[in-house]
């Protein structure tokens, strides 16, 4: 089948935060393409376009994986590929993968199907590949194999491409797609009491930043609003602040943007230098 993209990753492209929403925006804007998502077995599934096919597969490398058996990885790859072939309706014309997340499966599938692999690079894979065995494979052999095999490398910036010493002739910077917002936010009287909003993924290293902001806002009768999926963990780690409010993510990102436009006098973007 012509114009058939297969996305291979660990989680579904979907509205929300992080890489998932970027892939969701890219795929949703494609016209005239069949889209199949191959991801690890999921719990709750987001609402996605009904025409997208979803194939769930077991983790390539899990806790029961036998590292010391030389053929274990190839055996596992073949087993998962057999499962995919049984469920897949049409052979793809291209594979999309985020470097580091099921990249071994994506590279292996690309070779078996003899179709191009487009590798998207949002972060250094070393940050996100948490499984020690998988990281070991990536470091020793698969990182170079995947980069060499990929038809196109799509880093988020030239610097990220340079980090992996990518081949310039097949490297193209692919910036994230913004959600888009039609409104205009002007000054409001209620901004005299500052309300700072953070919306995004929650990471423990942000704790000290959130505490510092909350403490500073207390002096001005200000408020910090945190919109994240991990509110229970955030409350536990940040501690009690009477001026910190936790809100669950909205169903759509436009809903979050409207909330921010109506309530926030400032946005918080944590960073480390």
N, C-alpha and C positions, 0 to 999 in steps of 0.2 A: 504493500500500500504506500502510495506517495504521500509526502507531507505528514508523516507520523512521527511525533516526538515522544520519546520515552524519558521521563525524569526518574533517575535512580537516586534515592537518598534514604535517610533514616526516619524522617518525619514528613508529613504531608505539607506541601505548599498551601498556605491558608492565610486569611486575614489575621492580623495580630502584630507581633513584634519580631524583630530579628530577621534572619535569612528567609524564614518561611514566607513572610509577607512579600519580600522582594521577588522570590520565584513565582509566587501567586500572581503578582502584578504583571510580570513578564509573560507568563503563560496565558493569562486571561486576555491579554491584548492581541494575541495571535489570531489571525483570521484564516480560515481554510485549512487548519491543521487538526489532525486527530491527536489527542493527548492521553497518554497512559502514565500513571504514577506507580512506580514500584518502590515500596517503602517497608520498613520493619513493621511487625504486627502492632497495631495501634489500639488504644483504649477508645475514648470518645472521639468521634470523627467530626470535624467542622463541616459546615454546609459548603459544598463545592458544586461547580456546574455539573448538572446531571449527565452531560455528555462525556465527562472525563471518566476514564476507567481507572480503577484502583486495584492493584494486585499486592496483597500483603505477603511478606516472606519472613521466615525466622531470621534472627540476627546471624550474620555471617560468622562472627566470633563471639562466643559467650563464655560464661564461667566454666562450663563443662568441656570447653575446647581443649584438646590434647596437644599442647605446644610441641612436645618432643617427638611426635610421630611425623616424619618428613612429609608424607603424602596427605596429612590431615586437611590442610587448607584446600588442596585441589579436590579432595573428596567432597568437602563441604560446598565448594563452588559448584561442582557438577550436580550435587543434590538440589541446591537452590535453583540452578538454571533449569533443571528438569521440571521443577515445580512451576517456574515461570512459563516455560514453553507449553505446558498443559493449559494454562489459563490465558495466555496471550492470544488475542484474536488475529492480529496481523503483525508481520515483521516490521520493526521500526525503520525509519530512514535516517534517524539521528538520535544520539543519546546525550542527555544533559545531566551533569553531576556536579555537586559542590565538592571541591577538592578536600579530601579527608573524611567525608561521610559516605561510606559505602563505595569509595572510589575503587577499591580492589574488585568488587563485584561489577562495577560499571565498566572498568577496563577489560575485565575478563569477558563480559557480555559483548562489548564492542568488537572484540577479536572473533568471538564465536559467530556473531551475526554478520561480521564484515561490514560494519557501518561506522561512520565517524563518531568520535567522542568529543564533545565540547565541554571543557572543564572550566567551571566558574570558581573563582577564588575570592571569597569574602573575608577570610581570616587565615592566619597561619594554621595549618592542620594540626600542628603540635598542641595548640591551645584546646582543641575540641575533641581530639581522639583520646578518650579517657581510658579505654581498655588497653591494659599494658601489653597484652599479646599482639593486638592489632598494631599498636604503636611500634612494637618491635619489628613486625613485618614491614611496616612502612619505612622505617629507618634503614633496614638492612638491604631491602631489595625493591620494594614496590613503589616507593616515591619516585625514583628515577624512571622505572618502567612505565608508570602512569603518565608522567610528564612527557616522556619521549613518544609514547603512543598517541597521545591526544592530538586531534587534528587542529583544534583551536583552543588557546588558553585565554580566559577572560577574567583577568584580575580586576579588582575594584579600583586599583590605582597602579601607576607605573612602578611605584616603590614596592608594592607587594609582588609584582611580577619580577622585579629585580632581586628580591629576597630569595626567590627560588631559581635565579639565574635562567629564566625562561628564554626560549628561542624567540628573538624579536620578530622574525618573519611570520610567526604564527600566534603572536600575542596581540590582543586588542583590549584596551581598557573598556570595561562595561560598568558604567555608573549605576547605582541603585535608582529605581523609579520611585519618585515621590507619590504620595497619595493624591495630592492636588486639593486645593481649598479655594472656593470661590469668594469667600467673605473677606471683609476688611476689618481689622481689629483696631479700634481707636481708644483713646484714653477714656476711662470711666472713673467716676468719683469713688467707687468702692475700691479702686486700686490704691487709695491712700493707705489702706491696711494691706500690705503686700501679701499676695497669695502666689506661692511658687508651686508649679506642678511638675512632677516627674512622671513620664509615661513610657514604659518599656520593660524589658526583661530585668529581673531582679538578680543581682549577683552580690555575694557576701562582701567582696572588697568595697562595695558602695556604702557600707554601714557607717563608716566614720564620716563620710561626706554628708549623708543624710542627718546624722547627729549634729554635725557642725552647723548645717543650714537651719535645722530646727531650733537649736540654741540661739542662733543669731536672730531668727525671726521673733523669738519670744520678747526681745527688747522693743520691738515695734508693734507688738500685738498682731504679728503676722502668722501665716499658716502655711504648712507644707502639705500638699496632696500627692500621694503616691498611687499610681495606677499600675498594677502589676498582677500577674497570675499567682504569685507566691505571697499573698498577704499574710498568711499565718506565720510563715518563716520570717518575713520582714518584721512583723510586730515583735516576734520573739528576740530577734537579733538586734534590732534598733533600740528596743526598750520603750518605756512609757514616756510619751510627750503629749501633753494635753492639746498641743497645736498641730499634731500630725493626724491626717485623715487618710484612711486606706480605702481605695475604691477598686472593685473588680473591673477588668477590661470590658469595654462595650462590644456589642455584637459586630459593629463595623468600625473601621478606623475613622471614617467620616464622623461618626458619633463622638469619638474621642476629640477630634479636631473642633467640633462645635462646642463641646464642653470646655475645652481649653480657651477657645475664643471668648466665651461668656464668663469665665471664672478666673482665668489666670492673668496675673499682671507680669509674670515672668515664667520662662521655662528653665528647668534644671537639666543639664546634660553632663553627667559625671564623666570625668576623664582623669587619666594618670599621665604624668610627664616625667 
